[in-house]
Amino acid sequence: MTPSNTPLRLSVTTAHDDKSISLQTPTSGSTLTPPVTPIAKELSDAERSIPSPVEEKALEQTTVQVKRNISTPLRFTDEVEICRDDEDRPVEFGRGAWSIVYKARSTLNNTTTPLHTPPSSPVTVSRVVAVKAPLRRDARKVLQAEALTLTRLNLTPGFEKHVVPFQGFLSDSDALVMSAVPLALSTYIEDHADLRKKQHSTATTFDPVQGPESWRDMARKLITGLAWLHDTAGIIHGDIKPHNVLLRRISTDEPGVDAGAFPYEPLLADFSSAFNIPTDTTLTTPDTNQASMSAFTPPFTAPELLSLASLKSGDVAPTPSSDVFSLAATLIAAATGDLLLYPGSNNMQRLAMAREGHRILEFTRAGSNGCRVPRNGFVEKLVQPAVSKDPAQRILTRDWMALASL
């Protein structure tokens, strides 16, 4: 478990002089081609017709059924090499309870030539990727389950906008290969908090550290992503926090984009604690065939998951409402610039406050940056419905998305 006071920095550098070692030796007889982004075929006028609500529902049910029946993860077939620094140490993007994420390069030798053309020298295509490898022996099953979850997510329409791109699974090492996204929300929050300290102004004392318009836009994007995860993909994340949100840079210079818009697309990462949402509405607990709740960070964990009874029983599982709470806590951290959230002097005090998480706004205001979440302000109005003590009373993601768009 990543300590709450030691956020991971998932930053990427792409220097060309990194030394490398092989992570996986490719099989000599393999003729598999690497995974590529699907290209849609040209559609006829009839195919472009808008489906009826009945057809949309049938398509959604079919997609969910196919997704849930997937039993083999997407395989990664390129060569992978872990990058090393000047002291010959593997370059890390970060590490957690179960795994360590390395900076790596994948290479594909492209020797295809047109017919009747003399063969040319092989062209090596190299790209930077992130390789998530097990940190201990019992982590292998966790990463195998995560590979299945990511494969299922990649079959769900709209995944490109909401989750970190999954490139495939390395079965020999039980490692995941993902696109390298250069910035984590936790780092972004810390950087803007430091910037505000250096450029202190009474005019912005009651604003989120990144600015009000940027925070609103970021919140809307994050809530939209969570709504997609729950309502379209049918997945509970289980460990939402700033460290598990990666930021992909986008252009804000296009027409119609507000000047203060959030200049990133937030992507959810680390699905090692994920669960399927039951398709049977009579069930009250999520599908637990995947990896169990493997790790959590108390400041961002819903209070019902932190109770002594829940922790002792060992069968506690996250729910959509616990994801909602975790994202609300993430939004508060982004507003205040404080990744610890609770103002206690030690971890035990902060844990005690986290168990009373429905009072998170009250506790936050007692901290040094509490003025950035003023009473009846837009941050409170958006967050308050998501942190109710009773999980059943928390706002649903679709309603939360509508509230964030006001």
N, C-alpha and C positions, 0 to 999 in steps of 0.2 A: 504493500500500500504506500502510495506516495504521501509523505508527510504534508499536512496542510500548509505548513509554513515554508516548504521548499518547492515552489512551482517549477515545472519543467520548462525549459526554453527549447522549443522546437524550431530552431533556425537552420537555414540551409546556406552553405556557401558552395560555389561551383568552380573553384580554382581548378585548373587543368593539370596541376603538378601533384595531385594527391596520389600517394602510393596505394596499391590495391592488393587484396588477396582474394582467392576464390572462396565463395561460400558454398557453392554446389557444383559438382562436376556433372555436366550434362551427359545423358546416356548417349553412347556412340551411335546407336541405330535409330535415334529419334528423327522422325520426319515431320513432327508436328509444327504447325506455323504458330507464331505468337498471337496472343489475343489482340484483336483490333476493335476499334469502335464500329458498331454496325452502321451500315449505310442504307438508308431507306430506299426501296425501289421507286421507280416513277409510277405515280398513281393515276388511274383513269379518272374521268369526271365522276363516275358512279362511286368509285372508291373514296373520293374526296367528300362525299356526302356526309352530313353531320348525323351521327347515330342518334336514335331515339333514346330517352331515359332508360327504357327496358334493355336496349342493346348495350348501353353503357354499363348498366348493372351486371349484365351477363358477362361482358368483357372483364370487368373488375373481378368478378367471382372466379372466372377462368384463370386470370393472372395470379390471383392469390392461391388457387389450387395448385397451379403449376409450380409456383414459388415454394410452397410448403412441401411439395413432393420431391424437391431437389435433395438428393442424398450424397452427391459428389461435388466438391468445390471446384471452382474454376482453377485450372492448372496454369502455372507459369512455366514457359518453356525456353525463355531466353537464358543466356549465361548471366550470372550475377557475381559481382565482386564487391566486397566490403572496402570502402575507402579508409585509408589510414593517414594520420597526421605526420608531421615532420619527425616525431619521436617514435614512429612506427606503432602507434596505438590506434585501434579502431575508432572512427569518428562516430559519436553517438548523437542522435537527435533527442533522446530522452529515455527514461526507463520508469517502470511502474512495479506493481506487485507481482505480476506474472511474466513480464517480458521486458526486453530491451530493444530499442529502435535504433538501427544503424543507418548511416548514410551509405549508399551503395550506388554502383553503376550497373545497368543492364546493357548488354551488347547483343546485336543481331548482325550476323554476317550475311549481307545481301549479294548473292552471286548470280541472281537471275538475269539472263540476257535474252534479247529477242532472237527468233530463229534466223539462221543464215548470217548471224553476226559473230565474229570471232569473240571468244570468251575474254572478258576484261578482268582486271584485278578485283578481288573481293572488296566491297565497300562495307566498312564497319560503322554501324549506327549505334551511338552510345547516348544514354540519357541517365539523369540522376533519378534515383528512386529511394524509397524508404523501405527497409526490411525489418519487420517486427519478428524477432526470434525469441523462443522460450528462454526464460531466465533460470528455470529449474525444471526438474523432471516432470513434476505433476502439472506443469503449465502446458504440456503438449495437448492434452485433451481440451483445455480452454481455448487454445489457438485453433485447433481443428474445428471446434464449434463456431468460433468467430469467423473462420473462413467460409463456413456454410451460410452464416448470416449475411456476410458481405456478398456472397454469390447471389443469394436471394434478393438482396437489395438491388443488385445490378440488373436484375430482371424486372424491376419495378419502374414504370414510366416516371420520369422526372428526377431520377436518382442523381444525375449529374450536377444538379443545383444544390443538393442538400447533404451529401455524404462525401467523404474523401475518396477519390477514385481508387478502386481495388484492381490491381493488375493480375493477381493470381496467387496460388498456393504452392509452396515448395514442399512436397510431401516427404522428401528425404530428411529435411531438417525441421519439419512442422513450422515453417516460417511463412509470414504473409508479406507479399510485395505490393506496395502502394505507391501512388504518385507522391513525390516529395513536394509538400506544400510549405512555403517558407516561413510562416508566421503562426503562432498560437495566440488565441485571444488573451491568455494569461500574460504573455509578454507585451501585447498591445496595451493592456490595462496598466501594467507597471510603468511602461514607457510614458504614457500620458499622465499618470499620477506624478511621476518625476518632473515632467514638463510643467505641470501646473504649480508645483512647488517652486520651480525656478522663475516662473512668470506669474507670480501671485498677483491677483487683482480682485478687489472687493466687488467689482461688477460681475464676476463669474463665481462668486462664493457659493451660491445656491444652485449652480448648474452641475450636471455630470462632468467628470473630468475631461471627457472628449468633446464636450459641447452638446447642447440640447438637441439640435437637429440630427447630428450624427448618431446620438444615443437612440433617439426615436426610430431612426431608419434601421439601425442595427437590431433593435428589439423586434421590430416588425419582421425583419428577415429571419431572425432566430425562431420566433414564434411560428412563422410560416413553415419553416423547416421541421419543427416538432410536429405541427399539424399533419404535414406530409408523412412523417415517420409513423405516426399513430394511425391516421385514417386511411392512408393509401398503401403504405408498406406493411402495416399491421405488426409493427415492431416496437417494443419498449427498449429504450437505450439502457437505462439502469445506472448510469454513472455520468450524468451531464454535469460539467463544470468548465470553467474557462480553459483549463489545460487540455480538455478533450474537444475543443472547438478550434479548427484551423481556418485561417483566413487567406482566401485567394484574391489577389488584387484584381480590380475591375476598373474600367474607365468611367470617370464621372464628367467627362467633357461632352458627352452626347446630348443632343437636344432633348429637353424635357426632364433632365436630371437636375435636381436641386443642388445648389452650390455647396450646401452643408451635408450632402448625402454621405452615408457610410461608404468609404471607397473599397470595400471588400465584400466578397461573398462568403458567408460563414458556412463551413462544412463540418458536420459531426464526424468525430473519429473515435476510435477505441470502443468496439462493440463486444468486449470480452464479458460484459455483464448483461448482455441483451437477452430478451425473451420474446417469443411470439405472443401476440395478443390472441386470446382464445377466439376462435370463430363461433364456438358455442356460447351464446349469450347467457346460458344458465350457469356457466362456470364462473366462479368468483376469484380464481387464481390463474395466473398466466401459465402457459405451457412451459414446464420445467425440464423438458428433454434436453435443452441446451445447457451450456455452462451455468453453474449456479452463480448467485451474486458473489462475484469473486473478490471485489474490492470496492471500497467506498471512501469518500473524503468527507468527514463529518460536517464541515460548514455548509456543504452543498447537498447533503443527504436529507431526505424528508424525515421529520421527527419520528414518524411511526416505525421507521426502519432502524432507528437508533435506540428504541426502548430496551431495557434490560431483558424483558421477556422475549422480545423478538430476536435479540442477539443470542440468548441462551438456547432458544428452540432450534436454531440452525436452519429452519425451513422458510425463513422470510424471503420474500421475492419482491422486486420493484413492480410498480404498477404504472399505468398512464398518469395517474394523479401524482405519483411520486416524481415522475419526470417533470411534470408541470412545476412542482415546488422547486426542483433542482435548477430549472431554467430561470425561475423567478429569483433565486439566490444569486445566480450568475449575473443577471441583469442588475441586481443591487451592487454586486462587486464592481461591475463595469461603471456604475454611476459614481461610487465613492472612491474607486481606485484602490480599494483595500481587499486583497485576496483572502485575508483571514476572516473577514466579515464581522466576527464577534470581538468585542473589545477586552476580553479576559486577559489576565497577565500570564496565563499558562494554558497548556492544552486541555487540562482537566476542566478548567473553568469554561473554556470555549465549548467543550463537549457538552457540559451541563446546559449551556445556553442553546446549543444546537438541538438538544432533546426537547426544548421548548420553542421549536422553530416557528410556531405560529406567531411568536412575538419578535420575529426577526427584524421588522422595521423599528420596533421600540429599542431593541438592543443596538441596532445599527446607529440610531440617532445618538446613543450614548457614547459612540466612538468619536475619534478626532475628526472624521470626515462626515459625520452624520448630517451636517448642514446641507449636504448635497442631495439629501432626500427629504425635503421640507414637507411638512404636513399639508395634505390636500394638493400637493404638487403633482405633475404629470407622472413622475416615477412612482409615487405611492398609488395613484389611481390605477396604473397598469399592473402593479405587482400585488396589491392587496388581495384581489380575488383569487390569486394563485397560491396563497400561503395559509389558507384556512386550516384550523386545527383538525377538523374532520375532513379526511381525504375526499369523501363523497360530495362535499360542499365546494371543492375547488373548481374553478372555471374549466370548462372543456376547451380543448385546443382550438376548435373551430370558432367558438365564441370569443376566445382570447385573441384570435387573429383579427376578428372583426373589431374588437376593442382597440387593438394596436393600430388599426387603419384609420381611426377617427381623427 
